[in-house]
């Protein structure tokens, strides 16, 4: 017996092969069908191409970018202040590929075609599954466009670079680059979501410029070329575009204090910053800064919804992939009755999340030309962000458990998604903020309440449980005010979301899945944990649709 044979303790078996590379678009029937249903099928060739990249080389870049987190350099070796963040080359490759393929700009470059923002939403959904961290600056770059249009001169000079398909990560002025990225900063220590409590001041200094003095406690993507920020003028909170370099090409008065040591989102940098006379241009009217920047926030909230739907999808795929290969007690895990119900329940959640996310994307896409869709987008974006982002946390935990012990180990990839899951629920307004925003819209904007009722009515008669749940919303929708209703806002918005999701599943033709959704989510014939669907749930159908590999 040779030495190798003598000390051979075991043969590696009963382990799944690597998930990547895989085609994230071709294997995602709910996404493909939603893309067609919501008007983006004309862009399928571009989206399909990106599905291969997202499930291939970009996934490898993400592993490197997350393993080599951004590093802050406040000074150079000689003591000069430089305020630079160093990223691993893999991060730059993620950004370069995404921008070249239209992740932040596709919707605006094809704005004359209905469904352009639906197509961008699909690209965003796919990129998030490759790397959620870099999705942050991509989202902000896409979302800045409506706000910047309040300053036509700025829009004329900046938008051609913002909408370009070129990425340039150099530390040089924006106007010396072929393409630009945009970050944002609203949150301050004392205010949080209460932006009116911000204390950063803006002082007019001539030539259309203002000097900003203050701080931001969360300052996203600090190596962007410019930032939309809010600051106080005599008229109240005002929106500004602040470049990283001053107009004369010198470093602007923006000092990075530290990078946030975040739970997840590791490939991207988030920071704390002080403004020491940073020069900026006003965007929109003085005192109207919150309304102006909320046009950007409306888009970033959509991408929070899309990102969480994508996370739910990817967590499901990881769990299904593992369970299709792993054997226990004489069967593959995916053949075990209880595991099948758990996986089917996660698949049902994913179907509903994807359907709602793409429907909201269509409403946002149509807002400029359809008042009804604009009114629906106003309320549905907040409903969807609250509910889908909330559900992503539980799905990530359950999918991780499907892998067992390996799912708790970094090289399985699951811990990254578990850490990532809470961020979209927090970013751009926590769950409470979204629910209060829904009540505010219903109270102040009757057209939003009308649009929501009209959307819910489209599936009237499809299922008794759905009809009963929609009818139960009538009284609180009519009130939409008062402390008692505010205390019940989470319940109300949750029911709105579930009714919207059920209706969308029925209208998409998934009557069997939609009926199971109604029984489990609206009638309460399932438990509070995943994997508690009724015994007659369409488990086989859900699993077959979820991952045809």
N, C-alpha and C positions, 0 to 999 in steps of 0.2 A: 504494500500500500504506500503510494507516494504521499508527500506531506500535504499536498492540496486535498487529497481524498480523505486523509486522516482527520483534518480539522474542518472539513465541510460540515457545518452544523445544519444547514437547511437550503432549500431551493426557493427563490423568490417566486411566488405564485399568488393567485387570487388577488391581484392588484389591478386597478383600472389603468389603461394606457393614458398618456397625457391628453387632456381635452383639446389643447391647441396644437396645431392650427385647425380651425373649423370656420365654416362660412356662416357668420352670424345672421345674414339676411336670408339665405336660401333655406335655412333650418327654422325660420321663425314665421310660421303660417299666420299667426294673429297679426304680426306687423305688416306682412305683405298684403293681407286682406284689408286692414285698416287704411293703409296707404292708398289703395285703390278706392275704397269706400269714401274717403274724405277728400279725394280730388288730386292726389299727388302722383298717380301712376305714370304720368308722362315723364317723370324724372327717374323712373325705375332703373335705367341703365347705370346712372351715376350712383344711385344708392346701393344697387347690387354690387358694384365694384368696391364700394367702401366697406360693405359687409365682409368681403374677403380680407381686406386690410385690417379691419378691426379685430377679426378673429385670428389674425396671423402676425405679421411683423409688428404691428402696433401694440399687441399684447406683450411681446418681448420687450419693447421699449418701455412699457409701463412698469414691468418688473424692475428694470434698471433704474428708472426715474424714482420709483418709490423706495428702492434700497439705498439710493444716494440722494438724500433729501437736500433741498436748497440751503445754501450757506450765506449768511449775511456778512459783508465786509463793510464796516462803517468808515475805516480809514485805510490808506495804503501804508506801505512800510516806512514812509517818511513822515507820517502823521497828517497827511492831507485828508480832509473829509471827502469820501467818495460815494457812500451810500449805495452800494451795488450788491445785488443778490446773484450768487453764482449757482447755475443749474447744471446738472449732468447733461452731456450731449444728447442723451436719449430723450430728455424733456424737449429740447429744441426740435428733435426729429418728430415728436408727437405734434407739436405746434405747426411745424412746417407742412406736414402731411395733411393735417386737418384743414388748414387754411387753403392749401392748394386744391383740396377736394370740396370746398364750399361749406364746411361745417358752420362757420359764423356768418358767411356772406351769401349763401345760395338764395335765400329767400328774398334778399334785397336786390341782388343782381337780376333776378327773374320776376320782379314785383309786378310786371305787367301781365303775368300769367296766373290765373286762379290756381291755388294749391301750392304756390311756391313756398309758403311758410310751413305747409304740411310736409313738403319734401325736406326742408331744412330740419324740421322736427325729427324726421326719420334718421337723417344723418347724425343729429345730436344724440338720439337714442342709441345708435350704433357706437358712436365714439365713446359715450359714457361707459359702455361695456368693455372698451379697450382700456380707457384710463379716465376715471372720474375727476382726478385732480386738475388736469389740464382743461377739463370741460368748464372750469370756472372762468378763466380769462377769455375762452372762446365765447361763452355765453354773454359776458359783459360787452365784448366787442360787437356781437350781434345786436344786443339790446340797446346800445347807446344811440342808434340811428333816430328813433322818434324824438328823443330829447334834443339832439343836436339840431334838428330841423327847426327848432324855435329860435335858432341863431343862424339865419341864412348865409351870412358871410363866412362864419366858421364852418358851416356844413359844406359850402362850396370848396373850401380849401382842404378840409379834413376827410370828408366822406370818400373821395376817390382813393385815398390810401387805406381807409378803414375797410372798404369793400374790395380791395385788391386781393388777388390770390397769392400774394407774396408774403412770407414771414421773414423778418429781420430782427434777430435777437441782440444786435449790437447795442452798446451803451453810447448812442449818439442821438442828436436831436431828431424828432419825428419827421421833420421836413427834409431830412437827408436820407430817408429810407423809402423804399418802394411800397412798403405796406406797414400799417400801424395796428397795434392792439390797444384796447382801452380798459382801464380798471375803474373802480369806484370807491368812494368813502363817504359814508353818512354817519355811522355809529360813533358816539363819543361815550366816555366813561360814565358820565352822569345821566345820560339820556336813554341809551339802548334804543328800543323801538320808538321812544318818544322823541322824534327828531326836532320838535319845536323847542326842546330843552337844550339843544346844542348851543355852545358858547363860542365856537370859532367865529372870528370877526372878519369882515371883508371891507377894505377901505379903498375907495376909488383913487387912483393915482394918475389918471389921464390916459389919453390914447386908447380908451376903451378897456384899460387894464385895471385890475383890482389886486390889492395886496392882502393875502390871507395870513392870519395870525391865530394859531390855536392848535388843535390836535384831533386825531381820529384814533379810536381804540381798536377798530377793525378796519383795515385798509387792504383791500383785496388786490392780489397780483401786483405788487409794488414795482415790478420792472416793466410795467406797461408803458406805452409812450405818452399817455395822458390819462387823466382821471376826471370823471364827473363827481363833484363834491358839493356839499351844501355848506353855507356860511351865512352868518347874520349880517344884514345891512340895516340901515335905519328903517327900511320898509318891512323887515322881517326876513325869514329864511329865504335864501336865494341860491340858485344853482349856478355852478361855474365849471368851465373846462380848464383844468390845470395841467399844463404840460410838464413832463419830467425835467426838461431843459427850458430855461427862460427864453423869451423871444430873441435875445441877443446871442444865444448859443451857450451861455454859461449854465452851470448847474443851478436849478431852481432852489428856492428856500424850503426844501422838503427834507427833513432829517428822519431817517429810519431808526427807531429806538430799539426794536427787537423784532424777531420773527416769532409768531405764535407757535407754541409747542402743542400741536393739535392732536386730537384723538386719532384722526385719520386724515384723508386728503393730503397725503404726504408729498406727492410729486409737485404740488403747487405751494407757493409761498403766500402766507397772510401775515400782516404786520401791524405794528403800532407806529404812528408817525406824528411828528410835530411840524407845523408850518411856521417858519420864521421869516415871514415876508414873502411867501411864495406868490408868484405872479400868475394870474388867471384871467380868463375872459368870461364875462357873464353870459349865461344861456337862459333866455326867456326873461320875463319881467322881474324886477326886484320885488321881493316879498311873495313871489309865486314859485319859489324853488321846490317846495314839496310836491306841488302839482306837476311841475316840469319833470322832476326826476322820477316821479311815480310812473311816468310813461315808459321809462327804462325798467322800473321794477316790475311792471306788468309783464314784460318779456322775460325777465329773469325768473319770475315766479313760474311762468310756463315751463321754463327749463328745469326748475326744481321738480316739477311734476313729471316731466319727461325723464329726468335722471333717476328718480325713484322708481318709475315704471321699468326703466332699463335695468336697475339694480335687482328688482324683483325677478325680472326675466333671467338675468345672468345667474342669480343664486339658484333659481329653479333648474337651469341647465346644468350647473355644477352638481347639484344633488342627483338629477336624473342620470347624468353620465356615470357618476360613481355607482349608483344603484343598479345600472344595467350590466355592470361587469363584476361587482362584488358579490360573492356567494356566502351564505350563512345557513347552517342547518339544512343543507342539501338543496337549496334553491338560490337563484339570484335574488338579491334584495328586492328588485323590482317585481318579482313574482310573489313576494310575501304579502298576504292580504292586507295587513295593517299598514305596511310601508306604502303599498299602492294607494291607500286612501289618503295618507299624508301627502304624497307626491301629487295626487289628483287635486287635493285641496289647494296646494300651492299653485298648481297650474290654473285652477279656476280664478285664483286671485290675480295671477298674471294676465289672463285673458281680459278680465275686467279693467285692470289698470291700464293696459295698452289701449283698449278701446276708448276709455275716457280721455287719456292723454292726447290721442290723435284727433278726437272730436273737438277738444278745446283748441288744439292747433288749427283746425279748420275755422273755428270761430274767430281766432286771432287773425288768421289770414284774410278773412272776409270783412274784417271790421271797417276798413277804409271805404268799402263800397256798399255795405249792407248794415243799416242801423240796428236791425233786429239781431244780427250776429254779433255786432259790437256790444249790445246790451247783454247778450248771453255770455260773451267772453268776460265781461266785467265781473260777473258773479261766479261763473263756472271755473275760472282760473283759481280763485281763492278756495272754492269747494274742493276742486281736484287736488290742489297743493296740500290742503289740510289732510285729506283722507289718504291719498296714495302715499304721501311722505310718511305719514303715521304708520301705515301698514308695512312699509319696507323694513322697519326695524324687526318686527316679529318674523317676517319671512326670512330675513338674513339669519336670524338665530335658529329657526327651524331647519333651514337648508344646511346650516353648519352641523346640526345634530344628525342629519341624515348621513353625513360622512363619519360620524363617530369621532374617536380620538384624532384621526388624521385631520379632521376639519378644524381642530384647535391649533394645528401646527402651521407656522407661517408658509412653508413651501407648498401647502395645499392651495394657497390663494384665498381660502375662505376668510381668514381673519381680516384681510384688507377690506372685504365687503362688509363684514360685521362692524368694523370700525367706521366705515363710510356711511352706513345706513342712517344714522341720526342727522347728518349735516343738512340735508335738504329740508327737513322739518324745522330747523332752526334758522337757516339762512333766509334772508328776505322776508322776515316776519314769522315768528313762531306760530304754533297751532292756534293759540288764543287770538293772536292778531288776525289770522285768516278768518276765524269764525266771527270776530267782531266786524271785520271788513264786509263779510257777507251780510250781516244784519244792517250795517250802514248803507250798503248798496240797495237792499230791499226797501229800506225806510226812505231814502232820499231820491232814489231813481226808480220810479214806478215802471219804467220800461224794462228794467232788469228783472223785476218780479214777474212781469208779463212774459218775458222771454223764457224765464225758467219754467213757468207754468206751461207754456206752449211746448217746450221741449219734453217735459214729463208727459204731456197729453199724447204725444206721438205713439206711445206704446200702450195706450188705454185699451183694456180688454185682453191683453196678452196673457195675464196671469192674475188670479184673484188676490194673491198676496201683494203684488205690485200695485194693483188698484187700491187696495186698502191702505198701503203705506203712503201712496201719493195723496189719498183723501185725508189722511191724518196730518199732512203738512198744511192743510188749508188754514186752520185757525192760527198757528204761529206765523205763517206767511202773511196773513192779514194784519197781525199785530206788529211784528218786526220791531218792537220797542219795549222798553221797561226793564227794570232790574231782574224780574223773574225770568223773562225770556233770555236775557243776557246770561244768566246762570245756567240756562239749558242750551246755550248756543252750540256746544260741542255735540250734544245729542241731535239737535236739529240739523246741523251741517252734515253729520254722519249719515243721517237718514236721506238727506238730499243726494249725497254722493252715491249711496247704495241704490236709490231709485234711478238715478241717471245711468249707473252702470248696468243695472238690470234691463232698462229700456234699450240701451245701446246694443246689448247682446241679443235681445229679441229682434230688433230692427236689422241687425246684421244677418239674420237668418239662423242663428245658433239656438233654436228653440229648446233643444234638450239641455244644453248647457245653461241657458238663461233660466229655465224652470228650476234646475238644480240650484242655481244661484239664489233664486227667490226663496226656495224652501230652506236653504241653509242660512242665508244672510238676513232675509226679511221676516220669514216665519219663525226663525229661531229653532229649527229642527236639527241644527248642529250645535255642538258645544262651543265654548269660548276658545279652545285650543284648535290649532290646525290638526287635520286628521280625524275630525269628528263628523264627517259628512254622513248623511243617511245611507242605509245599506243599498238603496236603489239608485244611488248617484251614478252618473255615467262615467265611471272611473276609466274604463278602457278608452273611451273616446277622448277624454281629456289627456291621457298619457300619450296616445297616438299623435295627437295634434302638437303636443308640447315639444317633443324632441324626436324627430324621425330618423335619428342616426342608428 
